[in-house]
Amino acid sequence: DLFTMTVKCKTGTVARSARFTPNNSTTAKSYVVTLTVRGKTTTVDHWKVTQAGETYAIGATEQVQDMNKNTLAVTITQLIDSATGTDEFNQPNAGYRFVAVDMGLTNQSTGTISDDANVDVHVIGTDNQAYPADFDSVAECTNFSYGEFTLLPGGTESGCVVFQLPSGINAKLVQFSLGYGYLDVAQWTVTP
């Protein structure tokens, strides 16, 4: 019922966003989304539902899919807390510090995968806030091409995404999702 509504479409594209509360139970939740256009109903199956609360350790590899069902293997290789800016222009705001998520990506499909890691990755802090990417550079690792990556079938690339977290707030989770968070979400637990 979250999506029950009628939307007039002039451009050929209908978008509807929703925010779901975290599933803190031990039972997996399932969501079915259907789209009815001129009386014809289609099930939208771009959402993969994984085991409730399933997270991975830093260093583990998890798979996510894009809208074309191409599979991307994502390995969070390390989380660098208190990363160092590359120069006087790349410094955290007062009361904040840089946290960098270093990762490797591998296209495991027959199609090309292109996206923006600066949009795909979020850090969840111990205050349960989601922190978006910061566009500063750090000395410990290099961002993708301003976040963007294009991987041909079998292609690999590594890089990092930088965040600013307030002093006193630690990283609790790292999340990765292609397609601006509307598709599969892989999640890694950060251990202190």
Secondary structure, 3 states (H helix, E strand, C coil): CCCCCCCCCCCCCCCCCCCCCCCCCCCCCCCCEEEEECCEEEEECCCCCCCCCCCEECCCEEEEECCCCCEEEEEEEEEEEEECECCCCCCCCCCEEEEEEEEEEEECCCCCEEEEHHHHEEEEECCCCEECCECCCECCCCECECCEEEECCCCEEEEEEEEEEECCCCEEEEEECCCCCCCCCEEEECCC
